[in-house]
Amino acid sequence: MQLAAWIGLCLAAAFLFRKRDRVPLAAVLGLWLLVPAIGSSTLTGVSSGPTSVHAATWLVASIFLVRLLHDPASIRMVLGAHFLLFLILGLVIVAAYLATSTSGNGGGMVLLVDQIVVPVLFFLLLLADAVRGGGLVVMLRTVLLSLVAIACAVAVAQWLTGNVLFYEAGFKSQYWFARDAGRWMGTLDQPLALSLVVGVAAPLVAGLTRQWLQAGLLALMAVGVLISQSRVGLVALAVAIVVVVLIARRPVWVKTAMLLVMAGVGAAIMVSPLVAGVAARVADDTGSSEARGIALEYFLSRWNDFAVAGQGIGSSYRLAVQAGLQTSFENPTLMYGIDFGLLFAVLYFGSMAVLVFRGMRTGYPGLTLAGFMALVIPQTYSSLATRSAGGIVIWTVLAMVVIATDEARARRASPRARVTAKAPAPAGVHAAAAPAGVHAAAAVPAPATAPALTAANLPGPGSP
C-alpha cells in the first residue's frame, strides 16, 4: 500500500510539473543525495525484492512516462542527435539484463535498475529538457552544490556527535559499518560515496561568482572528505581547489593571495583532529592497496572467461569470495566485466569517456574537470557496483557536459548563421552577378534548416 501511494505521488508530481520538469528532475537528485538506498524503504515501504529499487527510481520512471505522453518530440530529438550513444547504452543494458535474468540473482536486477538503467534514463530526460530552454546547466550546478553541502554538513554533525543521526537501523545492517567506525558518510550510502560526490562537484565551484561562497563551500567539502577518510577524495579535492583558484577571473596577485590563504587553512586542518583518520590510512591502509593488486592480477589471469558474456550483476562479489579475496574487485570496470561481459563494460565506460573528451571546451568553468573526475574517481573503488548516488551524479555531470558542449557549438555557429541571414541584394542584382569576394549566400535567404539548438539553450546573463 505504501509503495502504491509513493508511485501515485510520483505520477502526480510528474504530471503537475509536466511543463516545468526541472522541479521533479531536481527532486530526483535531492532524493538520491539525501535518502541513501538503505533508507529508501522509509518512503516506499519495501526493503527487499524486485520492487525495492530506490524511491527516486519511481520518480524518474514517472517523469519519463509523462514526457512520452506530453512531449515525445523532445525525446525523439535527443535520440536522433545521439543515436549511436543510446544504441550502445541500450546494448549494454540488454546484455546486463540477459546475464542477470539468467543468473537467478534477484538483487542484481535491483542494482541494474538503480545504477545503470535509471541514471541513463535520467541523462536522456536532462538532454530532452535542455531542448526546451537554456539555463539547465546552471540550475543543475546549483542543485548539486547545495545538496553536497548538506551532505557534508550532516557528516560534520556525525563526526561531532559520534552518531549516524539518520537511518541508523539501515546502516547498522551493513557489514562495513562497524568495521569502519569513525568514517562518516553524511546522507550517502558509504563514506567513499560522499568522497565521490564531493570530488565530482568541487570543480563546479569555479563557476560561482561570489568568492566568499567559493571559499566556504570548498572548506566544507574539505572537512567532509577528511571525515570520509578518503585518500583519493583528498587528492581530487586538492586538484579542484587549485583549478578553481587558477581559472578565477581575478588579478594574479589576488590568485596568489588566495592560494597562500588556502595553504594556511590546509596546514591548520592538517594539525587538527580531523586529519587523524586519513593520516592513519595513509600510514597503514590495512592491506587495501595489496588487495586491489591481487584482485587485478586474478582478473587478468581469467579475463577471457568474461570477454563477452558475464555471470549476472552481483556475481563479481561471489567470485571474489571464491578466490579468497578480502575485498571485492574494487573497480567497476572489472566488476561489470565479470557481471555482464568485459566487452559491454568497456563500451559503457568508454561511452562516458567519449562524452567527456568531446566536451573539452564547454564554456562553463570547472565543468570539464568535473567530467574527468566523474570518469576517474569511480574506478578507484566498487562505486557503481554498489547502490549509492554515484550513478545518478555521474550521469548528471555527463549530461551537463553534453548540454554545455551543444551550447558551445551553437555559439560558434551563430556568427555564420547571422551572415547567411543578411538581407538580399537590391532589386536587379542577382547572386550570380555579385562582386567577386562577396559570398553568394549573402544574396539569398537564410536556409530553412535551423541550428539544432536555439538561442534559448544558450547560457543566460547569470551564467559564467
Secondary structure, DSSP 8 states (H G I E B T S, - for coil): -HHHHHHHHHHHHHHHTTT-THHHHHHHHHHHHHS-GGGTHHHHS--SSTT---HHHHHHHHHHHHHHHH-HHHHHHHHHHTHHHHHHHHHHHHHHHHHHHTTT-HHHHHHHIIIIIHHHHHHHHHHHHHHH-S-HHHHHHHHHHHHHHHHHHHHHHHHHHTS--SSHHHHHTSHHHHHTTT---TTSSSHHHHHHHHHHHGGGGGG-S-HHHHHHHHHHHHHHHHHHT-HHHHHHHHHHHHHHHHTSSS-HHHHHHHHHHHHHHHHHHHTSGGGHHHHHHHH--TTHHHHHHHHHHHHHTTGGGGSS----TTHHHHHHHHTT-SS----HHHHHHHHH-HHHHHHHHHHHHHHHHHTS--SSTTHHHHHHHHHHGGGGSSGGGSSSTHHHHHHHHHHHHHHHHHHHHHHHHHHHHHHHTS----TT--GGGS-TTS-GGGGS---S---SS-GGGS--TT--
